[in-house]
Amino acid sequence: MRKGKREIPVDWVAPIPYGAHVTAKGVRFTLFSRHATKVRLMLFHQPEDERPFAEYDLEPEKNRIGDIWFIEVEDAAPGQFYLYRAEGKPPGGHADHYHPRHWLLDPYARAIAGHTPWGNKAYYRSDKFPKGGARFPKGVIVADDFDWSEDTPPAIPMSDTILYEAHIRGYTVHESSGVGCPGTYRGFMEKIPYLKELGVTAVEFLPVHEFNELEYYFGDPHRHDLRNFWGYSTVGFFAPNGRYAHDGVVGQQIREFKELVRALHQAGIEVILDVVYNHTAEGGLHGTTYSFRGIDNSIYYMLEKDGKHYRNYTGCGNTVNCNHPAVMDFILNSLRYWMTEFHVDGFRFDLASIFTRDQNGNVLDQPPIVERISHDPVLRDCKLIAEAWDAAGLYQVGSFPGRRWSEWNGRYRDDVRKFWRGDTGMLSHFATRLTGSADLYDRKGQTPQKSINFVACHDGFTMRDLVSYKEKHNESNGENNRDGDSHNHSYNYGEEGPTDNPHIRAVRKRQVKNFIATVMLSQGVPMLLAGDEFYRTQNGNNNAYCQDNETSWLNWKGIEEHKDLVEFTLRAITFRKAHPSLRRTTFLKGARHESGEADIHWLGPDGQAPHWESSCVVGCLMNGLSRFTGAEEDRDHLLMLFNASDQQVTFSLPPPPGKPWAIGLTTEEHEPALGEDRKTLRLDTRSVNVLVSAVTKS
């Protein structure tokens, strides 16, 4: 070989794509690492093997092009397991995390095995995570032959979407779920008929990427029984969680998750994945090295100027260097994989504001990773949802730079909670949130669908707890109740927690109905937290990230115990679907059409303009004509009446634009009666009533 020249073997095979891929001759393995000087591939027969049955040295002169290491192994086959070891030389001044004996997972592993069944602490038999051995998880070589021929993604417009946030395990693991495979992908499949009947159009799953639920085991001994239940600490960004599978963890998780997606699609329900590209399970400087740190620490993570410590904008010890070109490729490849191979319909990005930071933590106006995701040809049809803040104080609700992206509207959550609590001065804020948060999103080319409207989500109180507790009660988390948000805008109506007082119980149930009604009547995209429709409680815990127990599990007895709430939720969803004026794709302006009609009109109880600064009672008349709603034909006019006060109110009704007013939806226990002259309606305390005036056909 002449000096300065590379000799390309005659049987050279292109190294892309990354990961382990079956070829005609065996399996091709491809790994990115810029600063590694030596890479070794290890093959195993079983995931619990303590020693590989074969090892292969990847030589820089033969098995490397640029930053890509690759090798094709004839003796490798699907069903085997693999890991890497690496030696290297990090950039000057940087901490050296290379270790020749440290086993490393492939970041592109499509399945991961070696973890014991969920929660089995025998996985850890020492006080230190092993650098190698039977207890270290291993990548699985898989050959995908899943038959997608019967799958047709629902392709539901964002304007018609109704999100339902759920946890795969927590949804069915409780014995009351009655499923045959509790806590698994298949267990969730058994509940699809319920979801279809309820009327939701998309399930937003908490993280299904492989993660380690026992990561708290090495900390305070008083926290040994806690789990990483939510899963916001990813080990493998291409691997579905094996411990949610029923049949096994050596590749079956791929098939079972695909079966779940296919079954949901057959029911007309889309799948949104909650994804965590802002940090990894490796944590801070003294965290566990799974892969990234030992492969190329200085590229995958944001580091302080000393090159040793991690920048922490996530609250989890490390922050992924998302806008580095190589890391951007990794994130894009992961997203494409989940969309093309698993047929998911969209993504909700945890702490998405991390995407807007450069390597030094500075906030960028046009972050490259956001632009690349927005304009990626493969991802053009998928739904993109940002949690538009991070743990270091960056709050971008209304200003997240992605034009295609919707946002979890944290301001909607807070303003709606405060309005129904009865806070003064909230009426105008409530009206703004109800009509799509134009103050945040009404910019050129944007629609109300930018706003994901919710009152409760996994991170915080359930709806029931919002009206049962003034304070958080997170003592069981082992952090002396310091964790979790202390500003919940909640109220207990006289007693903290459970009560036998019938008046308090009635008020609380009514308020939950008011929350659900408000979400379903608002412009934008509604989202419900699984179980809120049957009055689920976490006993005042507003940060149940570590509670793999009845605190987080759905108790399905609530279906019968709170049947009235389930039925109301179904009616509210059905009502939304029936009225295009609630699903507008343009912002309401309050302006008058050339016909003299307005798209929206606000009223106080006396029929005049509302007292925006002092009142908590308001009426909203929405025009149902097609020229305002964008529907194919004229539809019903709606008069929505909201009374957040603790007093009954007689509301003067405007003349019906079409046929006489009729009650379309109410949160009151009994449907209220219109006055004898049909010009007034008596509103009960803390209630929502929607009147319908059917369009008169000419």
C-alpha positions in Angstrom: 0.0 0.0 0.0 1.4 3.4 -1.0 1.8 6.0 1.7 -1.3 8.2 2.0 -3.5 5.9 -0.1 -6.3 3.6 1.1 -6.8 0.2 -0.4 -10.5 -0.7 -0.9 -11.1 -4.4 -0.8 -12.6 -6.0 -3.9 -15.6 -7.3 -1.8 -16.1 -4.0 0.0 -19.7 -3.4 1.1 -21.1 0.1 1.7 -21.2 0.6 5.5 -24.5 2.5 5.6 -27.0 2.1 7.3 -25.8 2.0 10.9 -26.5 -0.9 13.2 -26.6 -4.6 12.5 -28.2 -5.6 9.2 -28.5 -9.1 7.7 -26.9 -9.4 4.2 -26.5 -12.2 1.7 -23.2 -13.2 3.3 -24.0 -12.7 7.0 -24.4 -9.6 9.0 -23.0 -6.1 8.4 -22.2 -4.1 11.5 -21.7 -0.3 11.3 -20.7 2.1 14.1 -20.0 5.8 14.2 -17.0 7.0 16.3 -14.7 9.9 15.4 -12.3 9.6 18.3 -12.0 5.8 18.7 -8.7 4.4 17.6 -9.7 0.7 18.0 -13.1 -1.0 17.9 -13.8 -4.6 18.7 -17.1 -6.5 17.9 -18.3 -9.3 20.3 -20.8 -11.9 19.4 -22.8 -14.0 22.0 -25.1 -17.0 21.7 -27.3 -16.0 24.6 -28.1 -12.6 26.3 -26.9 -13.9 29.7 -23.5 -15.1 28.3 -20.6 -13.8 30.3 -18.1 -14.2 27.4 -18.5 -13.8 23.7 -18.1 -16.8 21.5 -16.3 -14.7 18.9 -14.6 -11.3 18.7 -13.5 -9.3 15.7 -11.0 -6.4 15.6 -12.0 -3.6 13.3 -8.8 -2.3 11.8 -8.6 1.4 10.9 -6.9 0.7 7.6 -9.5 -1.9 6.5 -12.7 -1.3 8.5 -13.0 2.4 8.7 -14.1 5.2 6.3 -14.0 8.6 7.8 -15.8 8.3 11.2 -17.5 5.1 10.3 -16.4 1.6 11.5 -17.8 -1.4 9.7 -17.4 -5.1 9.3 -19.3 -7.9 7.6 -19.3 -11.2 9.5 -20.3 -14.4 7.8 -20.7 -16.3 11.1 -23.2 -13.8 12.5 -26.9 -14.5 12.1 -30.3 -13.3 13.4 -31.0 -14.4 16.9 -27.5 -13.8 18.1 -26.4 -10.9 20.4 -23.6 -8.4 20.1 -21.7 -5.6 21.8 -18.7 -3.4 21.2 -15.6 -2.4 23.0 -13.6 0.7 22.1 -10.3 2.4 22.7 -9.7 6.0 21.7 -8.2 9.4 22.2 -10.7 12.2 23.0 -9.9 15.8 22.0 -7.3 17.6 24.1 -8.5 18.6 27.5 -11.5 16.3 27.4 -12.3 13.5 29.9 -11.3 10.1 28.6 -14.2 7.6 28.8 -12.7 5.0 26.6 -12.0 1.7 28.3 -10.8 -1.4 26.5 -12.8 -3.7 28.8 -16.0 -1.8 28.9 -18.8 -3.3 27.0 -20.9 -1.0 24.8 -24.3 -1.2 23.3 -24.8 -0.3 19.7 -26.7 3.1 19.7 -28.6 1.7 16.6 -29.5 -1.7 18.2 -33.0 -2.5 17.1 -33.7 -4.7 20.1 -32.0 -5.0 23.4 -31.9 -8.2 25.6 -30.2 -9.2 28.8 -32.5 -7.2 31.2 -34.4 -9.5 33.5 -38.2 -9.2 33.8 -39.6 -5.9 35.0 -38.4 -4.8 38.4 -36.3 -7.9 39.2 -33.5 -6.5 41.4 -31.5 -9.7 41.0 -30.2 -8.0 37.8 -27.9 -6.1 40.1 -25.8 -8.3 42.3 -23.2 -5.8 43.2 -23.0 -2.1 44.2 -21.6 -1.1 40.8 -22.9 -1.6 37.3 -20.6 -4.1 35.6 -18.3 -3.1 32.7 -19.1 -6.5 31.3 -20.7 -9.8 32.1 -24.1 -11.5 32.1 -25.8 -8.5 33.6 -24.9 -6.1 30.8 -27.7 -5.7 28.2 -26.9 -6.8 24.7 -28.0 -5.8 21.2 -30.1 -8.4 19.3 -29.4 -9.2 15.6 -32.9 -9.2 14.1 -34.3 -10.0 10.7 -37.6 -8.2 10.2 -40.3 -10.1 8.3 -43.4 -8.4 9.8 -46.3 -8.3 7.4 -47.7 -4.8 7.2 -49.9 -5.5 4.1 -53.1 -5.0 6.1 -52.0 -1.7 7.6 -53.4 1.6 6.5 -52.5 4.6 8.7 -55.6 6.7 9.5 -54.0 10.0 8.4 -56.4 12.0 10.6 -56.1 15.8 10.1 -54.7 17.6 13.1 -57.9 19.6 13.3 -59.9 16.4 13.9 -57.4 14.8 16.3 -58.3 14.0 19.9 -55.2 12.9 21.9 -55.2 10.4 24.7 -52.0 10.2 26.8 -51.3 6.8 28.2 -48.5 4.6 29.7 -48.2 1.1 28.1 -47.6 -0.7 31.4 -49.7 1.4 33.7 -52.8 1.2 31.5 -53.4 -2.5 32.0 -51.1 -3.9 34.8 -53.7 -3.4 37.5 -55.6 -6.6 38.2 -58.9 -4.7 37.6 -58.0 -4.3 33.9 -59.2 -7.8 33.2 -56.8 -8.3 30.3 -54.9 -11.6 29.6 -51.5 -10.0 29.2 -51.4 -7.2 31.8 -48.8 -4.4 31.5 -47.8 -5.3 27.9 -48.3 -4.3 24.3 -50.8 -7.1 24.0 -52.6 -6.0 27.1 -53.0 -2.6 25.6 -54.4 -4.1 22.5 -57.2 -5.7 24.5 -58.4 -2.2 25.5 -58.6 -0.9 21.9 -62.4 -1.5 21.7 -62.8 0.8 24.8 -60.7 3.5 23.2 -62.7 3.3 19.9 -66.0 3.6 21.8 -64.7 6.6 23.8 -63.9 8.3 20.5 -60.2 9.3 20.9 -58.4 9.4 17.6 -54.7 9.1 18.7 -52.9 7.5 21.6 -49.8 9.4 22.8 -47.6 6.8 24.5 -45.2 7.7 27.2 -41.7 6.5 26.2 -41.5 3.0 24.7 -37.8 3.2 23.8 -35.7 0.8 25.9 -34.9 2.2 29.3 -33.8 0.9 32.7 -36.6 1.0 35.2 -34.1 0.2 38.1 -31.9 3.2 37.7 -32.7 4.5 41.2 -31.5 1.2 42.8 -28.0 2.5 43.5 -29.1 5.7 45.3 -30.7 6.2 48.7 -31.5 2.7 50.2 -34.9 4.1 51.1 -35.6 4.4 47.4 -34.6 0.9 46.4 -38.2 -0.1 45.8 -38.8 2.8 43.4 -38.8 2.5 39.6 -38.2 4.7 36.6 -41.8 4.2 35.7 -42.3 7.0 33.1 -39.3 5.9 31.0 -37.7 9.3 30.4 -34.2 8.0 30.4 -33.5 6.2 27.2 -31.0 3.4 26.7 -31.8 2.5 23.1 -33.3 5.0 20.7 -34.1 2.3 18.1 -35.3 -0.4 20.4 -38.9 -0.9 21.7 -38.9 -1.7 25.4 -38.5 -5.5 25.7 -40.1 -5.6 29.1 -43.4 -4.5 27.7 -43.5 -7.6 25.5 -45.4 -10.7 26.5 -43.5 -13.4 24.6 -39.9 -12.4 25.3 -37.2 -9.8 25.1 -35.0 -11.2 22.3 -36.7 -9.5 19.4 -40.4 -10.4 20.2 -40.8 -6.8 21.4 -40.5 -5.6 17.8 -43.2 -7.8 16.6 -45.6 -7.1 19.5 -45.3 -3.4 19.3 -45.9 -3.5 15.5 -49.0 -5.7 16.2 -50.2 -3.0 18.6 -49.7 -0.2 16.0 -51.5 -2.2 13.3 -54.4 -3.0 15.6 -54.8 0.7 16.6 -54.7 1.7 13.0 -57.4 -0.9 12.2 -59.5 0.8 14.8 -58.9 4.2 13.2 -56.5 5.4 16.0 -53.1 6.9 15.4 -50.0 6.4 17.4 -47.9 9.2 18.7 -44.6 8.4 20.5 -43.2 10.5 23.4 -39.5 10.6 22.5 -36.6 11.8 24.6 -33.7 13.1 22.5 -32.6 15.7 25.0 -30.7 13.4 27.4 -29.8 9.7 27.9 -29.8 7.1 30.6 -26.1 7.6 31.0 -26.7 10.6 33.3 -23.9 12.8 34.6 -20.2 12.3 35.1 -20.6 9.3 37.5 -23.6 7.8 35.7 -23.8 4.4 34.0 -22.0 4.1 30.6 -24.2 2.1 28.2 -22.9 3.3 24.9 -22.7 7.0 23.9 -20.2 8.0 26.5 -17.8 5.1 25.6 -18.2 5.6 21.9 -17.7 9.4 21.4 -18.5 11.4 24.5 -17.3 14.7 23.2 -19.7 14.6 20.2 -22.9 13.1 21.7 -23.1 15.4 24.7 -22.9 19.1 25.5 -19.8 19.6 27.7 -18.7 22.5 30.0 -15.6 24.4 28.9 -13.4 22.0 31.0 -14.4 19.2 28.6 -15.1 17.0 31.6 -18.5 18.0 33.1 -21.8 17.9 31.3 -24.0 20.8 30.7 -27.3 20.0 32.3 -30.3 21.8 30.8 -32.5 18.7 31.4 -32.3 18.2 35.1 -31.1 14.6 34.4 -27.3 15.2 34.5 -26.5 15.4 30.8 -27.7 17.1 27.7 -27.5 15.7 24.2 -25.5 17.8 21.7 -28.5 17.9 19.3 -27.2 20.4 16.8 -24.0 18.6 16.1 -24.2 17.2 12.5 -23.5 13.6 13.5 -26.0 13.7 16.3 -28.6 15.3 14.1 -28.2 12.4 11.7 -28.6 10.0 14.6 -31.9 11.7 15.7 -33.2 11.9 12.2 -32.4 8.2 11.5 -34.2 7.2 14.7 -37.3 9.2 13.8 -37.3 7.8 10.3 -36.9 4.3 11.6 -39.9 4.6 13.9 -42.1 6.0 11.2 -41.1 3.7 8.3 -40.5 0.5 10.3 -43.2 0.9 13.0 -45.7 3.0 11.1 -46.1 5.5 13.9 -48.0 8.6 13.0 -46.1 11.3 15.0 -43.9 12.3 17.8 -44.1 14.4 21.0 -40.7 15.7 21.9 -39.8 15.8 25.6 -38.1 19.1 26.6 -38.0 20.1 22.9 -36.5 23.5 23.7 -33.2 21.6 24.1 -33.3 21.4 20.3 -32.8 25.2 20.2 -29.5 25.2 22.1 -26.1 25.1 20.4 -23.1 23.2 21.8 -22.5 25.9 24.4 -26.1 26.2 25.5 -26.8 29.4 23.6 -30.4 29.7 22.2 -30.5 29.7 18.4 -33.2 31.5 16.3 -33.1 28.9 13.6 -31.8 25.7 15.2 -30.6 23.2 12.5 -32.2 20.1 14.1 -35.6 21.7 14.2 -35.3 22.7 10.6 -34.1 19.3 9.5 -37.0 17.5 11.3 -39.5 20.0 9.9 -38.4 19.5 6.3 -37.2 15.9 6.3 -38.9 14.2 3.3 -39.7 11.0 5.2 -41.3 12.9 8.1 -43.4 15.4 6.1 -46.7 13.7 6.9 -46.1 12.9 10.6 -47.4 15.0 13.5 -44.8 16.9 15.4 -45.5 18.1 19.0 -43.1 20.1 21.1 -42.9 20.3 24.9 -41.6 23.8 24.4 -39.5 24.3 27.5 -36.5 22.8 29.3 -35.4 22.3 32.8 -33.1 25.3 32.8 -35.8 28.0 32.5 -36.1 28.2 28.7 -39.9 28.6 28.1 -40.9 28.8 24.4 -44.7 28.2 24.5 -45.8 30.4 21.6 -42.3 31.0 20.3 -40.9 27.5 19.5 -39.2 28.0 16.1 -40.7 25.1 14.2 -43.6 26.3 11.9 -44.8 22.7 11.4 -44.9 21.9 15.1 -47.7 22.0 17.6 -47.0 22.7 21.2 -48.1 21.5 24.6 -49.8 24.7 25.7 -48.8 25.1 29.3 -50.4 28.5 29.4 -53.8 26.9 28.4 -53.4 24.4 31.3 -52.7 27.1 33.9 -55.3 29.6 32.7 -58.1 27.1 32.5 -57.2 25.7 36.0 -57.2 29.2 37.5 -60.5 30.2 35.8 -62.4 27.2 37.1 -60.8 27.7 40.6 -62.6 31.0 40.6 -59.5 33.3 40.5 -60.4 36.9 39.7 -59.2 38.6 36.5 -59.1 35.3 34.5 -62.0 35.8 32.2 -60.2 37.3 29.3 -57.4 34.8 29.6 -59.9 32.0 29.6 -61.6 33.4 26.5 -58.2 33.6 24.8 -57.4 30.0 25.6 -60.9 28.8 24.6 -60.5 30.3 21.1 -57.1 28.9 20.2 -54.6 31.1 22.1 -54.3 33.6 19.2 -52.0 35.7 21.4 -49.5 32.9 21.2 -50.0 31.4 17.7 -51.9 33.7 15.4 -48.9 34.4 13.1 -48.6 34.2 9.4 -49.5 30.7 8.1 -50.3 29.3 11.6 -53.5 27.7 12.7 -55.2 27.0 16.1 -53.8 23.4 15.7 -50.5 24.8 17.0 -52.1 24.5 20.5 -52.3 21.2 22.3 -55.0 21.9 24.9 -54.8 20.0 28.2 -55.6 20.5 31.8 -53.8 17.4 33.1 -51.0 15.2 31.8 -48.7 12.5 33.2 -46.5 15.3 34.7 -48.7 16.7 37.4 -52.0 16.2 39.2 -54.8 14.1 37.6 -58.0 16.0 37.1 -59.5 14.4 40.2 -56.5 15.4 42.3 -56.7 19.0 40.9 -60.0 19.4 42.7 -59.1 17.3 45.8 -55.7 18.7 47.0 -54.4 22.2 47.6 -50.9 20.9 48.0 -48.8 18.1 46.4 -48.2 15.0 48.5 -45.1 13.4 47.0 -43.6 12.0 50.2 -43.5 8.4 48.8 -41.1 9.6 46.1 -38.3 9.7 48.8 -37.4 13.3 48.2 -39.0 14.9 51.2 -41.8 16.3 49.1 -39.4 18.7 47.4 -40.0 17.3 43.9 -42.8 18.2 41.6 -44.3 21.5 40.8 -45.6 23.6 43.7 -47.7 25.9 41.6 -50.6 23.7 40.6 -53.6 26.1 40.7 -55.5 23.4 42.5 -58.1 23.5 45.2 -59.7 21.0 47.6 -63.1 22.7 48.2 -62.9 22.3 52.0 -61.1 19.1 52.8 -57.7 17.8 51.7 -57.9 14.5 49.9 -60.8 12.0 50.2 -64.0 13.1 51.9 -67.4 11.7 52.7 -69.0 15.2 52.5 -71.6 14.9 49.7 -71.5 18.6 48.8 -67.7 18.5 48.3 -67.8 15.3 46.3 -70.5 16.8 44.0 -68.5 20.0 43.4 -65.3 18.0 42.7 -67.1 15.8 40.1 -68.7 18.8 38.5 -65.4 20.6 38.2 -63.8 17.6 36.4 -66.7 17.6 33.9 -66.0 21.3 33.5 -62.4 20.6 32.7 -63.3 17.9 30.1 -66.0 20.1 28.5 -63.6 23.1 28.2 -60.9 21.0 26.6 -63.4 19.6 24.1 -65.0 23.0 23.3 -61.7 24.8 22.8 -60.1 25.6 19.4 -56.9 23.6 18.9 -56.1 20.0 19.6 -57.6 18.4 22.8 -55.7 16.0 24.9 -56.9 13.9 27.8 -54.8 12.0 30.4 -55.8 8.3 30.5 -58.1 7.6 33.4 -59.3 11.1 33.9 -62.5 10.0 32.2 -63.2 7.6 35.1 -61.9 9.9 38.0 -58.5 8.4 38.5 -56.5 9.6 41.5 -52.8 9.5 42.4 -53.6 10.4 46.0 -52.1 13.9 45.6 -48.8 12.8 44.0 -48.1 15.2 41.2 -44.8 13.7 40.1 -45.3 9.9 40.1 -42.3 9.3 37.8 -41.0 6.6 40.2 -44.3 4.9 41.3 -44.7 1.6 39.6 -47.7 0.7 41.8 -51.3 1.6 42.3 -50.4 5.3 42.5 -49.7 5.2 38.7 -51.7 2.2 37.6 -55.2 2.7 36.2 -57.8 1.1 38.4 -60.5 0.0 36.0 -63.2 -0.2 38.7 -63.6 3.5 38.1 -65.4 2.6 34.8 -68.5 1.5 36.9 -68.0 3.6 40.0 -67.9 6.8 37.9 -70.0 5.7 34.9 -71.6 9.2 34.7 -68.2 10.8 34.1 -67.3 8.2 31.4 -70.6 8.8 29.7 -70.1 12.5 29.9 -66.6 12.3 28.3 -68.0 10.3 25.5 -70.8 12.8 24.9 -68.3 15.7 25.0 -66.1 14.0 22.4 -69.1 13.2 20.2 -70.3 16.8 20.5 -66.9 18.1 19.4 -66.8 15.7 16.4 -70.3 16.8 15.3 -69.6 20.5 15.2 -67.0 21.9 12.8 -67.1 25.3 14.4 -65.1 23.7 17.3 -62.4 22.5 14.9 -61.6 25.6 12.9 -58.4 25.8 10.9 -58.3 29.6 11.0 -58.4 31.9 14.0 -61.6 33.5 15.1 -61.5 37.3 14.5 -64.8 38.5 15.9 -65.0 40.5 12.7 -68.2 40.9 10.7 -68.8 39.3 7.4 -70.1 41.3 4.5 -73.5 39.8 5.4 -73.3 41.6 8.7 -72.7 38.4 10.7 -69.7 37.8 13.0 -67.8 34.5 13.5 -67.9 35.0 17.3 -69.7 37.2 19.8 -69.1 37.5 23.6 -71.9 38.1 26.1 -72.2 38.7 29.8 -75.2 37.3 31.8 -77.2 40.5 31.0 -76.8 40.0 27.3 -74.3 42.9 27.1 -70.5 42.9 26.8 -68.8 40.8 29.5 -67.1 42.4 32.5 -63.7 41.0 31.6 -61.8 42.1 34.7 -64.3 41.2 37.4 -66.6 38.5 36.2 -66.2 34.7 35.9 -69.3 34.2 33.9 -69.3 34.4 30.1 -71.2 33.4 27.0 -69.6 32.7 23.6 -71.8 32.6 20.5 -70.1 30.8 17.6 -71.4 31.0 14.0 -71.8 27.7 12.4 -72.1 28.9 8.8 -69.6 27.3 6.4 -68.0 30.6 5.4 -66.8 30.9 8.9 -66.1 27.2 9.9 -64.6 26.1 6.6 -66.9 23.1 6.6 -68.5 21.8 3.4 -72.0 23.0 4.5 -73.6 25.2 7.1 -73.9 23.6 10.6 -75.3 24.4 14.0 -74.7 27.7 15.7 -73.4 27.2 19.3 -73.9 29.3 22.4 -71.4 28.2 25.1 -72.1 29.4 28.6 -69.5 29.2 31.4 -70.2 29.9 35.0 -67.1 29.5 37.2 -68.7 31.3 40.2 -70.2 29.6 43.3 -73.5 31.4 42.6 -76.4 30.5 40.3 -76.8 32.9 37.4 -79.7 33.7 35.1 -78.3 34.2 31.6 -80.1 36.3 29.1 -80.0 34.5 25.7 -79.5 36.2 22.4 -82.0 35.5 19.6 -81.2 32.1 18.0 -79.5 32.6 14.6 -81.4 29.6 13.3 -83.9 27.3 14.9 -84.8 27.8 18.6 -82.1 27.1 21.2 -81.8 23.5 22.6 -79.5 22.1 25.2 -76.6 20.3 23.4 -74.2 19.6 26.3 -74.3 20.3 30.0 -72.1 19.5 33.0 -75.1 19.9 35.4 -76.5 16.8 37.0 -79.9 17.5 35.4 -80.4 19.2 32.1 -81.4 22.8 32.8 -84.7 24.1 31.5 -85.0 27.2 29.3 -87.2 30.0 30.6 -90.8 30.0 29.5 -90.0 32.7 27.0 -86.9 30.7 25.9 -84.9 33.9 26.4 -83.2 33.0 29.6 -81.4 30.0 31.1 -80.6 29.5 34.8 -77.0 28.3 35.1 -76.1 26.3 38.2 -72.9 27.0 40.1 -69.7 26.0 38.4 -71.2 24.7 35.2 -70.9 24.6 31.5 -73.9 24.6 29.2 -73.9 24.6 25.4 -77.0 25.6 23.5 -77.5 24.6 19.9 -79.4 26.6 17.2 -79.8 24.3 14.2 -79.2 26.0 10.8 -82.4 26.9 9.0 -82.3 25.4 5.5 -83.4 27.8 2.8 
